[in-house]
Amino acid sequence: QVQLVESGGGLVQPGGSLRLSCAASGSIFRVDVMAWYRQAPGKQRELVASITSGGSANYADSVKGRFTIARDNDKKTVYLQMNSLKPDDTAVYYCNAAINTRVSGIVRLPGDYWGQGTQVTVSS
């Protein structure tokens, strides 16, 4: 029904930058809040940033001033620009979205969808 496909992860040195992308596809009627989460080894998954369909964004304190979340509603895509990366940012990053699907003309209640995750490693 719905797929979230992430791209842009990789290995970067401390102080470097990466840009993650996540595109939603499928039987989509509406995409509401989109967000990025991350999970480091041995730690719980945590919210990094979120953005509403109107463009209102929120950030975890640990990334404020370094990360920027943005979205393109026409492309159903959310981005995460990560600057001044630190080793503590190393984690698997997951895209998340609240999506109403439309199947056979019927709009369903919003569901919670996740991407497959993309590895970000910050190391010298």
Accessible surface in RSA format (square Angstrom, percent):
REM  Atomic radii and reference values for relative SASA: ProtOr
REM  Chains: A
REM  Algorithm: Lee & Richards
REM  Probe-radius: 1.40
REM  Slices: 20
REM RES _ NUM      All-atoms   Total-Side   Main-Chain    Non-polar    All polar
REM                ABS   REL    ABS   REL    ABS   REL    ABS   REL    ABS   REL
RES GLN A   1   141.55  79.2  83.93  61.3  57.62 137.2  41.91  89.2  99.63  75.6
RES VAL A   2    21.08  13.9   0.00   0.0  21.08  50.8   0.28   0.2  20.79  56.4
RES GLN A   3   120.59  67.4 116.91  85.4   3.68   8.8  32.70  69.6  87.89  66.7
RES LEU A   4    10.01   5.6   0.31   0.2   9.70  24.4   0.31   0.2   9.70  26.1
RES VAL A   5    83.20  54.7  79.07  71.6   4.13   9.9  79.07  68.7   4.13  11.2
RES GLU A   6     9.91   5.7   0.00   0.0   9.91  23.6   0.00   0.0   9.91   8.1
RES SER A   7    63.78  53.9  58.00  77.4   5.77  13.3  44.11  93.9  19.67  27.6
RES GLY A   8    35.99  44.4   0.00   N/A  35.99  44.4  22.78  62.5  13.21  29.6
RES GLY A   9    29.87  36.8   0.00   N/A  29.87  36.8   2.86   7.9  27.01  60.5
RES GLY A  10    30.07  37.1   0.00   N/A  30.07  37.1  29.86  82.0   0.21   0.5
RES LEU A  11   131.02  73.0  98.73  70.6  32.29  81.2  98.73  69.3  32.29  86.9
RES VAL A  12    22.37  14.7  17.03  15.4   5.34  12.9  22.37  19.4   0.00   0.0
RES GLN A  13   122.82  68.7 120.42  88.0   2.40   5.7  32.54  69.3  90.28  68.5
RES PRO A  14    61.30  44.7  39.65  36.1  21.66  78.7  40.06  33.1  21.24 132.0
RES GLY A  15    55.99  69.0   0.00   N/A  55.99  69.0  29.60  81.2  26.38  59.1
RES GLY A  16    21.30  26.3   0.00   N/A  21.30  26.3  20.68  56.7   0.62   1.4
RES SER A  17    59.02  49.9  38.75  51.7  20.27  46.7  22.06  47.0  36.97  51.8
RES LEU A  18    33.87  18.9  28.78  20.6   5.09  12.8  33.87  23.8   0.00   0.0
RES ARG A  19   132.10  55.5 118.40  60.4  13.70  32.6  35.90  49.1  96.20  58.3
RES LEU A  20     0.00   0.0   0.00   0.0   0.00   0.0   0.00   0.0   0.00   0.0
RES SER A  21    27.25  23.0  27.09  36.2   0.15   0.4  14.13  30.1  13.12  18.4
RES CYS A  22     0.06   0.0   0.00   0.0   0.06   0.1   0.06   0.2   0.00   0.0
RES ALA A  23    43.52  40.0  41.98  64.8   1.54   3.5  41.98  59.1   1.54   4.1
RES ALA A  24     7.63   7.0   0.00   0.0   7.63  17.4   0.00   0.0   7.63  20.2
RES SER A  25    57.35  48.5  52.86  70.6   4.48  10.3  43.39  92.4  13.96  19.6
RES GLY A  26    53.74  66.3   0.00   N/A  53.74  66.3  24.88  68.3  28.85  64.6
RES SER A  27    49.03  41.4  38.01  50.7  11.02  25.4  13.87  29.5  35.16  49.3
RES ILE A  28    23.47  13.4   0.45   0.3  23.02  55.5   0.45   0.3  23.02  62.5
RES PHE A  29    94.83  47.4  69.60  43.1  25.23  65.6  70.85  43.0  23.98  68.6
RES ARG A  30   109.69  46.1 104.22  53.1   5.47  13.0  42.96  58.7  66.73  40.4
RES VAL A  31    15.20  10.0   6.45   5.8   8.74  21.1   6.45   5.6   8.74  23.7
RES ASP A  32    44.67  31.3  44.67  44.5   0.00   0.0   1.10   2.6  43.57  43.5
RES VAL A  33    55.55  36.6  54.92  49.7   0.63   1.5  54.92  47.7   0.63   1.7
RES MET A  34     0.83   0.4   0.83   0.5   0.00   0.0   0.00   0.0   0.83   1.1
RES ALA A  35     3.82   3.5   3.82   5.9   0.00   0.0   3.82   5.4   0.00   0.0
RES TRP A  36     0.00   0.0   0.00   0.0   0.00   0.0   0.00   0.0   0.00   0.0
RES TYR A  37    54.95  25.7  54.95  31.3   0.00   0.0  18.55  13.9  36.40  44.9
RES ARG A  38    15.35   6.4  15.21   7.8   0.14   0.3   2.38   3.3  12.97   7.9
RES GLN A  39    64.25  35.9  59.89  43.8   4.35  10.4  11.08  23.6  53.17  40.3
RES ALA A  40    20.92  19.2  17.53  27.1   3.39   7.7  17.92  25.2   3.00   7.9
RES PRO A  41   120.49  87.8  92.42  84.2  28.07 102.0 104.67  86.4  15.82  98.3
RES GLY A  42    92.50 114.1   0.00   N/A  92.50 114.1  45.62 125.2  46.88 105.0
RES LYS A  43   142.43  69.5 130.14  79.9  12.29  29.3  82.50  74.3  59.93  63.8
RES GLN A  44   162.28  90.7 148.39 108.4  13.89  33.1  53.90 114.7 108.38  82.2
RES ARG A  45    93.90  39.4  68.60  35.0  25.30  60.2  23.76  32.5  70.13  42.5
RES GLU A  46    78.17  44.9  73.05  55.3   5.12  12.2  30.51  59.0  47.66  38.9
RES LEU A  47    75.24  41.9  64.93  46.5  10.31  25.9  64.93  45.6  10.31  27.7
RES VAL A  48     1.06   0.7   0.65   0.6   0.41   1.0   1.06   0.9   0.00   0.0
RES ALA A  49     0.26   0.2   0.00   0.0   0.26   0.6   0.26   0.4   0.00   0.0
RES SER A  50    17.84  15.1  17.80  23.8   0.04   0.1   5.37  11.4  12.47  17.5
RES ILE A  51     9.21   5.2   8.69   6.5   0.53   1.3   9.11   6.6   0.10   0.3
RES THR A  52    48.81  34.7  48.81  49.5   0.00   0.0  45.29  60.8   3.52   5.3
RES SER A  53    40.46  34.2  31.47  42.0   8.99  20.7  14.62  31.1  25.84  36.2
RES GLY A  54    77.79  95.9   0.00   N/A  77.79  95.9  40.92 112.3  36.87  82.6
RES GLY A  55    42.41  52.3   0.00   N/A  42.41  52.3  20.66  56.7  21.74  48.7
RES SER A  56    67.67  57.2  56.78  75.8  10.89  25.1  36.33  77.4  31.35  43.9
RES ALA A  57    39.05  35.9  13.54  20.9  25.50  58.0  13.54  19.1  25.50  67.6
RES ASN A  58    94.10  64.9  90.95  87.9   3.14   7.6  21.27  51.2  72.82  70.4
RES TYR A  59    59.94  28.0  40.88  23.3  19.07  49.6  35.96  27.0  23.98  29.6
RES ALA A  60    28.18  25.9  15.50  23.9  12.68  28.9  26.69  37.6   1.49   3.9
RES ASP A  61   119.99  84.1  97.86  97.4  22.14  52.3  38.50  90.6  81.49  81.3
RES SER A  62    63.62  53.8  41.77  55.8  21.85  50.3  50.82 108.2  12.80  17.9
RES VAL A  63     0.25   0.2   0.25   0.2   0.00   0.0   0.25   0.2   0.00   0.0
RES LYS A  64   121.83  59.4 102.04  62.6  19.79  47.1  57.84  52.1  63.99  68.2
RES GLY A  65    87.45 107.8   0.00   N/A  87.45 107.8  44.14 121.1  43.31  97.0
RES ARG A  66    32.06  13.5  27.54  14.0   4.52  10.8  25.51  34.9   6.55   4.0
RES PHE A  67     6.01   3.0   0.00   0.0   6.01  15.6   0.00   0.0   6.01  17.2
RES THR A  68    74.05  52.7  72.25  73.2   1.80   4.3  44.26  59.4  29.79  45.0
RES ILE A  69     7.08   4.0   0.00   0.0   7.08  17.1   0.00   0.0   7.08  19.2
RES ALA A  70    45.37  41.7  43.91  67.8   1.46   3.3  45.37  63.9   0.00   0.0
RES ARG A  71    39.20  16.5  10.77   5.5  28.43  67.7   6.24   8.5  32.96  20.0
RES ASP A  72    44.87  31.4  39.53  39.3   5.35  12.6  13.98  32.9  30.89  30.8
RES ASN A  73    79.65  54.9  61.50  59.4  18.16  43.7  31.56  76.0  48.09  46.5
RES ASP A  74   136.47  95.6 108.71 108.2  27.76  65.6  33.42  78.7 103.05 102.8
RES LYS A  75   139.69  68.1 121.04  74.3  18.64  44.4  75.75  68.2  63.93  68.1
RES LYS A  76    72.30  35.3  69.96  42.9   2.35   5.6  28.83  26.0  43.47  46.3
RES THR A  77    12.18   8.7  11.98  12.1   0.20   0.5   6.01   8.1   6.17   9.3
RES VAL A  78     0.00   0.0   0.00   0.0   0.00   0.0   0.00   0.0   0.00   0.0
RES TYR A  79    37.30  17.4  37.30  21.2   0.00   0.0  21.46  16.1  15.84  19.5
RES LEU A  80     0.00   0.0   0.00   0.0   0.00   0.0   0.00   0.0   0.00   0.0
RES GLN A  81    59.66  33.4  59.37  43.4   0.29   0.7  29.08  61.9  30.58  23.2
RES MET A  82     0.00   0.0   0.00   0.0   0.00   0.0   0.00   0.0   0.00   0.0
RES ASN A  83    57.90  39.9  57.90  56.0   0.00   0.0  15.69  37.8  42.21  40.8
RES SER A  84    60.03  50.7  55.06  73.5   4.97  11.4  19.65  41.8  40.37  56.6
RES LEU A  85     2.48   1.4   0.00   0.0   2.48   6.2   0.00   0.0   2.48   6.7
RES LYS A  86   103.33  50.4 102.73  63.0   0.60   1.4  55.34  49.8  47.99  51.1
RES PRO A  87    79.09  57.6  71.55  65.2   7.53  27.4  71.90  59.4   7.18  44.6
RES ASP A  88   124.75  87.4 104.45 104.0  20.30  48.0  29.77  70.1  94.98  94.7
RES ASP A  89     0.96   0.7   0.96   1.0   0.00   0.0   0.00   0.0   0.96   1.0
RES THR A  90    35.35  25.1  32.19  32.6   3.16   7.5  30.20  40.6   5.15   7.8
RES ALA A  91     1.62   1.5   0.85   1.3   0.77   1.8   1.62   2.3   0.00   0.0
RES VAL A  92    42.80  28.2  42.66  38.6   0.14   0.3  42.66  37.1   0.14   0.4
RES TYR A  93     0.00   0.0   0.00   0.0   0.00   0.0   0.00   0.0   0.00   0.0
RES TYR A  94    37.47  17.5  37.47  21.3   0.00   0.0   9.88   7.4  27.60  34.0
RES CYS A  95     0.00   0.0   0.00   0.0   0.00   0.0   0.00   0.0   0.00   0.0
RES ASN A  96    15.55  10.7  15.55  15.0   0.00   0.0   0.00   0.0  15.55  15.0
RES ALA A  97     0.00   0.0   0.00   0.0   0.00   0.0   0.00   0.0   0.00   0.0
RES ALA A  98    28.43  26.1  28.03  43.3   0.41   0.9  28.03  39.5   0.41   1.1
RES ILE A  99     0.53   0.3   0.00   0.0   0.53   1.3   0.00   0.0   0.53   1.4
RES ASN A 100    20.10  13.9  20.10  19.4   0.00   0.0   1.41   3.4  18.69  18.1
RES THR A 101     4.46   3.2   4.42   4.5   0.04   0.1   0.83   1.1   3.64   5.5
RES ARG A 102   121.12  50.9 110.12  56.1  11.00  26.2  14.61  20.0 106.51  64.6
RES VAL A 103    44.08  29.0  41.38  37.5   2.70   6.5  43.66  37.9   0.42   1.1
RES SER A 104   109.98  92.9  61.24  81.7  48.74 112.3  49.84 106.1  60.14  84.2
RES GLY A 105    63.28  78.0   0.00   N/A  63.28  78.0  30.38  83.4  32.90  73.7
RES ILE A 106   108.62  61.8 105.69  78.7   2.93   7.1 108.62  78.2   0.00   0.0
RES VAL A 107    67.10  44.2  41.85  37.9  25.25  60.8  41.85  36.4  25.25  68.5
RES ARG A 108   115.15  48.3 108.75  55.4   6.40  15.2  34.09  46.6  81.06  49.1
RES LEU A 109   161.38  89.9 146.02 104.5  15.35  38.6 146.89 103.2  14.48  39.0
RES PRO A 110    80.66  58.8  56.87  51.8  23.79  86.5  56.99  47.1  23.67 147.1
RES GLY A 111    24.63  30.4   0.00   N/A  24.63  30.4  24.24  66.5   0.38   0.9
RES ASP A 112    97.40  68.2  69.31  69.0  28.09  66.4  35.64  83.9  61.76  61.6
RES TYR A 113    52.34  24.4  50.28  28.6   2.06   5.4  37.34  28.1  15.00  18.5
RES TRP A 114    98.93  39.7  72.15  34.9  26.78  62.9  57.99  30.9  40.94  66.4
RES GLY A 115     8.65  10.7   0.00   N/A   8.65  10.7   1.23   3.4   7.42  16.6
RES GLN A 116   118.06  66.0  83.82  61.3  34.24  81.5  71.03 151.2  47.03  35.7
RES GLY A 117    13.79  17.0   0.00   N/A  13.79  17.0   0.60   1.6  13.19  29.6
RES THR A 118    20.41  14.5  14.99  15.2   5.42  12.9   8.26  11.1  12.15  18.4
RES GLN A 119    86.54  48.4  77.76  56.8   8.78  20.9  49.36 105.1  37.18  28.2
RES VAL A 120     0.00   0.0   0.00   0.0   0.00   0.0   0.00   0.0   0.00   0.0
RES THR A 121    41.76  29.7  41.76  42.3   0.00   0.0  30.69  41.2  11.07  16.7
RES VAL A 122     4.14   2.7   0.00   0.0   4.14  10.0   0.00   0.0   4.14  11.2
RES SER A 123    54.22  45.8  47.44  63.3   6.78  15.6  18.77  40.0  35.45  49.7
RES SER A 124   125.71 106.2  65.85  87.9  59.85 137.9  47.65 101.5  78.06 109.4
END  Absolute sums over single chains surface
CHAIN  1 A     6631.5       4970.0       1661.5       3405.2       3226.3
END  Absolute sums over all chains
TOTAL          6631.5       4970.0       1661.5       3405.2       3226.3
